[in-house]
Amino acid sequence: VEPLDENSELWDMENVLITPHATGNETMEHTPKVLSTIQLPCNYKEEPSETKVFDKFIDDLSNHSSGVKNLLLEVMGVVISNVKGYRFKKGIFLCSEGNAGKSQYLVLIQKIIGKMNYAVVTLKSLDERFGSADIRFKRLIGNADASYTTVKELNMFKQLTGGDEVRYEIKGQMASSIKFNGVIIMLMNRFILFGLLLVVGFGMGYSGLYKTKAYATVSDVNIELSAFLYEDE
């Protein structure tokens, strides 16, 4: 029997376990030998469906930049997968003026992984005594508005993105330690720069459904996501 969530190559769906490959996906039935705390609330289908609406959304959001588009897709891939988020040592911050589409991007990811696998946190709350109480067994943590946040320390943030064991305490219970395997995504309207942030900035704004004049710039993208995700030339 494998430890909880140990096999990063297995994705837990409602109807099956899958192992993605560039040439095709392996499937296997659920088994007590594979223990998982995070299951996506959807069924896996062998034949892919058309995604015209999503394709237009992600194209518009990235302003048709293949680099930014691939980055956004890779971030989604990491969250949906069982890959340890701390492997790329970063938190992801999406930055733009209002109505740029970044909120819909986060909402979409939340819907795919399910409410039970997502927790709302702030940088400030993470460093509070019980700030880690909500992150256990979560695939994604973050906040839809990280703007105007003042934080004196980023100790917990640095530990979570670095794969360190962190203090885990629920009020009235004995403290223990856990390692966060998920991903941190924050949305903001103004840049805040720290060395551990992967910042994707969107420009002009988002006017109407899937109609945007946003441009995007990416800083500090020297990460190795493609080492364990598909590479689409």
Disulfide bonds with the S-S distance in Angstrom:
none
